[in-house]
Amino acid sequence: PITDEPVYTATPTPEHAYVQMPTAAPAVTAVPSVPKGMAFTLSILGKTINVANNVEEDTLEKNPGWLPSSAKPGKEGTCVVYGHRNRNHLLVLKDTEKGDEIDVILPDGKVYTYVVDKTEILESDASMHIPTVTGKHLILMTCYPFYYTGHAPQKFFVTCSLITH
């Protein structure tokens, strides 16, 4: 009989023959690029946050800002970033815990990885100061409580130490 379906015939496979299965390419994690005019980009708990070059209020309306009088990322001293919590810029900090890693990506593609040493709530601006310590550190600061209407009475600090360079 004639049919439109193909006819398959089995061919014995030698015992030494094998079929090589294709292997999946390893997953590649893309490093976020830093937009023009930004100081660097933070990667925190899977969220990418662009950081501007200063902490003037006009700047902080749009992005978190790097305090220019503080250390540059990866350099000796403390790099300080300020940002608002109510514009979702640094809201991700509410989920940050000791031991979490935070990447700082520079415009040239260099990545510095910091580990969270501690998180703390400061009661007022009067208790806020940048510690003088040796080593390479990152401080991220935003207002607290995270879900608060109006001027938040406290500050949330995340203190980190460089683990790669």
N, C-alpha and C positions, 0 to 999 in steps of 0.2 A: 504494500500500500504506500501511496505517496502522501506525505504530511508536510506541513509548513514548519514543524518543529525540528530542531537539530537533533541528530542522533549522536550520542556519546558512546565511545568504546573505552573500556578500562585498559590501561597499560600497566603491567606489574611494575612496581617500584623496587629497585634493588635495595637490599637491607642497609647498605652503606649510604644511601641517598638521604638527604635531609632538605628541609625547606627552611630557608633563612627568612625570619620574619623581620619586617622593617622595624627599626628602632625609632622611638620618638626623639625628636631633638630636645635637648635640655631646655627647661623653661628659662627665659632670659628676663630678668627684672630690669625694666627701663629706669634709668636715673632721670628724674625730672630735670628739665632745663630751667635756667634762671632767666626770667624775662628781662629785657633791656631796661636799665634804670633801677633795677632792684639790687640790693646788697648781696643777698643769697636766698636760698629756698630751704625751708625746713620740711622734713618728712617725719611726721609724728603719727604713730598708730595707723599708717596707711593714708593719712591725709597730707596733702601737699599745701604748704603755706608760704607765699612769697613775702619776703621781709624787705622793707624799704631802708634807705640809707640814713634816716634820722627819726627822731621821736617828737617832732613838732605836731601839734594837734591836727593840722591840715593833713599831714601824712597819716597819722593814726586813724583818721576818718576812713581811709581807704585800705590800709594794710598795717600789720604790726611793723614796728620799726626797730632798727639796731641803734643803740646808743653809741655815737661815734667816739665818745671819750673812753669807751670800754675797749677791751682787746678784740682783735679780729678773730673770727673762728679759726681754731687750730693753733693759735699763737699763745704764748705765755700770758697768763692773766685770766680775767673773767670777761667773757663776751655776754652782753646784756641785751635782751629783746623785750620790749614792752608791746602790749597789744590789748585791744578791747575784747571782752568776753561776750558782749551783747551784739556784736556784729559777726559772730561765728569765727573770727580770726583765730582766737586762741581757746575757743570753747572745748576743743579736743583735750586740753589739759585736765579737764574734770575726770577723765578716764585714765590719766597717767599714773603709774605706780612705780615704786622703787624697783630698779632692775630693768625697766623698759629702755629701749634704745631709741635715740633721736639722731637722725642724719641731718647734717648741714651740708648743702650742696652749693659750691661757689660757682660764679659765672664761667670759670675755666674748666668746670667739670670735676674738680677735686672734691672728694667727699670726706667729711670728718664725722665719725660716729661717737656720740656721747652716750653715757649710761646715766639714768636718773638715780641720783644718790638719795634725794629726799624731796618731799613736797611739804609745804607748810603754809599755814594761814597766818598772816600778820594782821594784828588788830587795828593798826592805823598807819598813816604815812610816816608818823614819827618813829616808828620802829623799823622803817624800811632803810636799809643801807646795803651797799655792795661790799661783800666781805673782801678783805685783802688776804689772799691766800697764794701759795705757790702752786704751780701746775697750770693746767689748761682746763678751764671750766666754762660752762654755759649756764646762764640764769634766764629763765623765761618768767615774765610776770604779767598778771592780768588782774582785773577786779574780781572780788568775791563778795557775796555768793554768786554762783554762776547764773542762777535764774532769779534776778532781782530787778525790780522796776526802779529806775532813778539812779542816783549816785550811790554806788556800792560802798559800804563802810569799811570793807576789809580788802586785803590784797592776797592773791594766791601766788606763791613762789615755787618754781621747780628748779632745783639745783642739780647740775649734771657735771660729770667728769669725762674728759676725752679718753676713749679707749683705743682709737686707731688714729694713725697719722700718716 
